[in-house]
Amino acid sequence: MSITHPISGFQSKAAITAIGSYVPDGVITNGDLEKLVDTDHEWIVRRTGIVTRHRAAPDQFTSHLAVAAVQDLLNRYPTPAADIDAVIVATTTPDMPFPSVASQVQRAFGMTRALAVDVNAACAGFVTGLQMANGLLMTGAYRKVLVIGAETLTKITDYSDRATCILFGDGAGAVLVEAAEQGEFLSSFATTDGAGGNQVYVTGLADVWNGLPLEGDGKLVQNGREVYKWAVSTIPDGVRKLTSDAGYTPQELDWFVPHSANLRMIEAICERLELPADKSLESVVDNGNTSAASIPLALDAGVRNGKLKPGQLVALFGFGSGLTQAGLLVRWTA
């Protein structure tokens, strides 16, 4: 039986039942970055809140991080891997264009009957993956779906660019989404403004995008000031829509879990929502901006430190390159 929310009409047949995470051993401190570019620890913390980020080893790629996060999940919440029938990996930094990272996760755990697909929605990717998982479960053909956010952003970071190299780190988080009689996904929100795609990008096959020359040589390029303005001016309205569609207000949330791009950005969004900043869960201080991995890393930190508990009302809200937003209101069950 699927649950239809009486206000929004949104249907859910999904509940998050397990979670795991992984960050690589390598660490980049603010002191390390002082040796590369004209910056210092105090300036970085004042502007971003970031203290450290994790960095994958040269022979460690996104699939390795994803597999490690899933292994952590299975260790903590014993589940036969063979019972998992879909794997969705949200990433902007796959090991290679194809095969998919998801297929490598499937291979690692012998999920012989699993659909495997990668999703590229940048920093909104993990929430997008959860929305897709709910859709798969609604068909009745799937019962257990792994949703993973995994990134190795340090491999595409330009460490000569003072404005961006201080931001990004590597990591992965995974959740198991299972079919449930009482669907615990309460409302969903998504929107995209493709006209802003030139504010955050990585160059690829194209030399020109919508008539604009692309620079970056395969490295991440970001107009941080414009992205900050866009996020702070638009995300609060998206969160209000997400909560109101399920009959709530932002003030009724137990936890707000936005994409951890920048601690100051999170604080500004919370202020506009009239939500205390200490009601947000973040992963940016210790991990930097990990794009699609930032929300599951924040969730798992909340579980591990005892803040996030079953039954709590949680708003997940990803936003980033595209420019894309994706929100999901859930009753936490893991």
C-alpha positions as CSV (number, residue, x, y, z in Angstrom):
1,M,0.0,0.0,0.0
2,S,1.4,3.4,-0.9
3,I,0.7,6.4,1.3
4,T,-0.8,9.5,-0.3
5,H,-0.3,12.7,1.6
6,P,-3.7,14.4,1.9
7,I,-2.4,17.9,1.2
8,S,0.1,17.5,-1.6
9,G,-1.1,14.3,-3.2
10,F,2.6,13.1,-3.1
11,Q,2.8,9.3,-2.9
12,S,5.4,7.4,-1.0
13,K,6.2,3.7,-0.6
14,A,9.7,4.3,0.9
15,A,11.5,4.4,4.2
16,I,15.2,4.8,4.9
17,T,16.3,1.8,6.9
18,A,20.1,1.9,7.0
19,I,23.0,4.3,6.5
20,G,26.7,4.2,6.1
21,S,29.6,6.5,5.2
22,Y,33.2,6.7,4.4
23,V,35.9,9.4,4.0
24,P,39.5,8.6,2.8
25,D,42.4,8.8,5.2
26,G,44.2,11.7,3.4
27,V,43.5,15.1,5.0
28,I,44.0,18.6,3.6
29,T,44.1,21.2,6.4
30,N,43.8,24.9,6.0
31,G,47.5,25.1,6.8
32,D,48.3,22.8,3.8
33,L,46.4,25.3,1.5
34,E,48.4,28.2,2.9
35,K,51.4,26.7,1.3
36,L,49.7,26.5,-2.1
37,V,47.8,29.8,-2.5
38,D,47.5,33.2,-0.8
39,T,45.2,32.3,2.0
40,D,45.2,31.6,5.7
41,H,43.3,29.5,8.2
42,E,41.4,32.4,9.8
43,W,40.2,33.7,6.4
44,I,39.0,30.3,5.3
45,V,37.1,29.6,8.5
46,R,35.6,33.1,8.5
47,R,34.4,32.8,5.0
48,T,33.4,29.1,4.8
49,G,33.6,27.4,8.2
50,I,35.8,24.7,6.7
51,V,38.7,23.4,8.8
52,T,39.7,20.2,7.0
53,R,38.8,18.1,3.9
54,H,39.6,14.5,3.1
55,R,41.5,13.5,0.0
56,A,41.4,10.2,-1.9
57,A,44.8,8.5,-2.6
58,P,46.1,8.7,-6.2
59,D,44.9,5.1,-6.8
60,Q,41.5,5.6,-5.0
61,F,38.5,6.6,-7.0
62,T,34.8,7.3,-6.5
63,S,33.8,3.6,-6.8
64,H,36.2,2.7,-4.0
65,L,34.6,5.3,-1.7
66,A,31.1,4.2,-2.7
67,V,32.0,0.5,-2.0
68,A,33.5,1.5,1.4
69,A,30.4,3.4,2.4
70,V,28.1,0.5,1.5
71,Q,30.3,-1.9,3.4
72,D,30.0,0.4,6.5
73,L,26.2,0.3,6.0
74,L,26.1,-3.5,5.7
75,N,28.4,-3.9,8.8
76,R,26.1,-1.7,10.9
77,Y,22.7,-2.9,9.5
78,P,23.2,-6.5,8.5
79,T,21.3,-7.0,5.2
80,P,21.9,-9.7,2.6
81,A,23.5,-7.8,-0.3
82,A,21.8,-10.2,-2.7
83,D,18.4,-8.9,-1.6
84,I,19.3,-5.4,-3.0
85,D,17.6,-5.0,-6.4
86,A,18.7,-1.5,-7.4
87,V,21.8,0.7,-7.0
88,I,21.7,4.4,-7.7
89,V,24.9,6.4,-7.4
90,A,24.8,10.2,-7.4
91,T,28.2,11.6,-8.5
92,T,29.8,14.2,-10.7
93,T,33.2,12.5,-10.5
94,P,32.8,8.9,-11.8
95,D,35.9,6.8,-12.3
96,M,35.3,7.0,-16.0
97,P,32.4,8.0,-18.3
98,F,31.4,4.4,-18.4
99,P,30.9,1.8,-17.0
100,S,29.0,3.4,-14.2
101,V,30.1,3.6,-10.6
102,A,26.9,1.9,-9.7
103,S,27.9,-1.2,-11.7
104,Q,31.2,-1.3,-9.8
105,V,29.2,-1.3,-6.5
106,Q,27.0,-4.1,-7.9
107,R,30.2,-6.1,-8.8
108,A,31.8,-5.6,-5.4
109,F,28.8,-7.1,-3.5
110,G,27.6,-9.6,-6.1
111,M,24.1,-8.1,-6.4
112,T,23.3,-10.3,-9.4
113,R,19.8,-9.0,-10.0
114,A,20.3,-5.3,-9.4
115,L,19.6,-2.4,-11.7
116,A,22.6,-0.1,-11.5
117,V,22.7,3.5,-12.7
118,D,24.6,6.7,-12.0
119,V,22.9,10.1,-11.6
120,N,24.5,13.4,-12.3
121,A,22.6,16.2,-10.6
122,A,25.7,17.7,-8.9
123,C,25.1,18.7,-5.3
124,A,21.4,17.9,-5.6
125,G,22.3,14.4,-6.7
126,F,21.7,12.4,-3.5
127,V,18.2,13.8,-2.9
128,T,17.4,13.2,-6.6
129,G,18.5,9.6,-6.1
130,L,16.1,9.3,-3.2
131,Q,13.3,10.7,-5.3
132,M,14.1,8.1,-8.0
133,A,14.3,5.3,-5.5
134,N,10.8,6.2,-4.3
135,G,9.6,6.0,-7.9
136,L,11.1,2.5,-8.3
137,L,9.5,1.3,-5.2
138,M,6.2,2.7,-6.3
139,T,6.2,0.4,-9.3
140,G,6.2,-2.7,-7.0
141,A,9.0,-4.2,-9.0
142,Y,11.7,-3.2,-6.5
143,R,11.9,-3.7,-2.7
144,K,15.4,-2.6,-1.7
145,V,17.3,0.3,-3.3
146,L,20.8,1.5,-2.4
147,V,21.2,5.3,-2.9
148,I,24.8,6.5,-2.7
149,G,26.3,9.9,-2.9
150,A,30.1,9.7,-3.7
151,E,32.6,12.1,-4.9
152,T,36.4,12.6,-5.5
153,L,36.3,16.3,-6.1
154,T,39.9,16.8,-5.2
155,K,40.8,15.1,-8.5
156,I,39.1,17.9,-10.5
157,T,40.0,20.8,-8.1
158,D,42.4,23.5,-9.5
159,Y,44.8,24.0,-6.6
160,S,46.1,27.2,-8.1
161,D,42.6,28.8,-7.9
162,R,42.4,30.5,-4.4
163,A,38.6,30.9,-4.6
164,T,37.8,27.2,-5.2
165,C,40.6,25.0,-3.9
166,I,39.8,25.8,-0.3
167,L,36.3,24.3,-0.7
168,F,36.3,20.8,-1.9
169,G,36.8,17.3,-0.4
170,D,36.2,13.6,-1.0
171,G,33.7,11.3,0.6
172,A,30.7,8.9,0.3
173,G,27.5,8.2,2.0
174,A,25.0,5.4,1.4
175,V,21.4,4.7,2.5
176,L,19.1,1.7,2.0
177,V,15.6,2.6,0.9
178,E,13.1,-0.1,1.4
179,A,9.5,-0.6,0.4
180,A,7.3,0.2,3.4
181,E,3.5,0.0,4.1
182,Q,3.8,3.4,5.8
183,G,5.7,5.5,3.3
184,E,8.0,7.9,5.2
185,F,8.7,10.3,2.3
186,L,6.2,13.0,3.0
187,S,6.8,15.6,0.2
188,S,9.1,16.2,-2.7
189,F,10.4,19.3,-4.5
190,A,12.6,19.8,-7.6
191,T,13.4,22.7,-9.9
192,T,16.2,23.6,-12.4
193,D,17.4,26.9,-13.9
194,G,19.6,25.8,-16.8
195,A,20.4,29.4,-17.6
196,G,22.7,29.4,-14.6
197,G,24.7,26.4,-15.7
198,N,27.7,28.6,-16.5
199,Q,28.1,29.5,-12.8
200,V,29.5,26.0,-11.8
201,Y,30.9,23.6,-14.3
202,V,33.7,21.3,-15.4
203,T,34.8,21.4,-19.0
204,G,34.3,18.3,-21.1
205,L,33.8,17.6,-24.8
206,A,32.3,21.0,-25.6
207,D,34.5,24.0,-26.2
208,V,31.6,26.4,-26.1
209,W,28.5,26.4,-23.9
210,N,25.5,28.5,-25.1
211,G,27.9,30.7,-27.0
212,L,30.3,31.2,-24.0
213,P,33.8,29.9,-24.2
214,L,34.6,27.4,-21.5
215,E,37.8,27.5,-19.5
216,G,39.1,25.2,-16.9
217,D,41.0,22.4,-18.6
218,G,39.0,19.6,-17.0
219,K,39.0,21.3,-13.6
220,L,36.0,22.6,-11.6
221,V,35.1,26.3,-12.3
222,Q,32.8,28.2,-9.9
223,N,31.5,31.7,-9.6
224,G,31.2,31.5,-5.9
225,R,29.7,34.9,-5.3
226,E,26.8,34.3,-7.8
227,V,26.2,30.8,-6.5
228,Y,26.0,32.1,-3.0
229,K,23.5,34.8,-4.0
230,W,21.4,32.3,-5.9
231,A,21.3,29.8,-3.1
232,V,20.5,32.3,-0.3
233,S,17.8,34.0,-2.3
234,T,16.0,30.9,-3.7
235,I,16.5,27.9,-1.3
236,P,14.4,29.3,1.5
237,D,11.4,29.4,-0.8
238,G,12.0,25.9,-1.9
239,V,12.2,24.7,1.7
240,R,8.9,26.5,2.6
241,K,7.2,24.9,-0.4
242,L,8.6,21.4,0.6
243,T,7.3,21.7,4.1
244,S,4.0,23.4,3.4
245,D,3.1,20.7,0.8
246,A,3.1,18.2,3.7
247,G,1.2,20.6,6.1
248,Y,4.3,21.7,8.1
249,T,6.3,24.9,8.5
250,P,10.2,25.0,8.6
251,Q,9.9,25.8,12.3
252,E,8.4,22.4,12.9
253,L,11.4,20.5,11.5
254,D,13.5,18.5,13.9
255,W,16.4,18.8,11.5
256,F,17.2,20.7,8.3
257,V,19.9,19.0,6.2
258,P,20.9,21.2,3.3
259,H,23.8,20.5,0.9
260,S,27.0,21.4,2.9
261,A,28.6,23.8,0.5
262,N,29.6,26.5,3.0
263,L,28.8,26.9,6.6
264,R,28.1,30.6,6.2
265,M,25.6,29.8,3.4
266,I,23.8,27.4,5.7
267,E,23.6,30.0,8.4
268,A,22.2,32.6,6.0
269,I,19.6,30.2,4.7
270,C,18.6,29.2,8.2
271,E,18.3,32.9,9.1
272,R,15.9,33.5,6.2
273,L,13.9,30.5,7.3
274,E,13.7,31.8,10.9
275,L,15.2,28.5,11.8
276,P,18.0,28.3,14.5
277,A,21.3,27.3,12.8
278,D,21.7,24.6,15.4
279,K,18.7,22.8,13.9
280,S,20.8,22.1,10.8
281,L,23.0,19.1,10.2
282,E,26.2,19.7,8.2
283,S,29.3,17.9,7.1
284,V,31.3,20.9,5.7
285,V,33.4,21.8,8.7
286,D,35.4,18.5,8.7
287,N,34.9,17.4,5.1
288,G,34.6,20.5,3.0
289,N,32.1,20.6,0.1
290,T,31.7,17.0,-1.0
291,S,28.8,17.7,-3.5
292,A,26.5,14.7,-3.7
293,A,28.1,13.1,-0.7
294,S,27.5,16.1,1.7
295,I,24.0,15.3,2.7
296,P,24.5,11.6,3.5
297,L,27.7,12.4,5.4
298,A,25.8,15.0,7.5
299,L,23.0,12.5,8.1
300,D,25.4,9.7,9.2
301,A,27.2,12.1,11.5
302,G,23.9,13.0,13.1
303,V,23.1,9.3,13.6
304,R,26.6,8.6,15.0
305,N,26.5,11.5,17.5
306,G,22.9,10.7,18.6
307,K,21.3,13.8,17.3
308,L,19.3,12.2,14.5
309,K,16.7,9.7,15.9
310,P,13.9,7.6,14.5
311,G,10.6,9.4,14.2
312,Q,12.1,12.9,13.7
313,L,10.9,15.2,10.9
314,V,13.8,15.9,8.5
315,A,14.1,18.2,5.4
316,L,16.8,17.2,3.0
317,F,17.6,19.9,0.4
318,G,20.3,19.6,-2.3
319,F,21.3,22.4,-4.6
320,G,24.1,23.1,-7.0
321,S,25.3,23.1,-10.6
322,G,22.6,23.1,-13.2
323,L,21.4,25.2,-11.4
324,T,19.4,22.5,-9.7
325,Q,17.4,22.0,-6.5
326,A,16.0,18.9,-5.0
327,G,14.2,18.6,-1.7
328,L,12.6,15.7,0.3
329,L,10.7,15.8,3.5
330,V,11.1,12.5,5.4
331,R,10.2,10.9,8.7
332,W,13.6,9.4,9.8
333,T,13.5,5.6,10.3
334,A,17.0,4.3,10.2
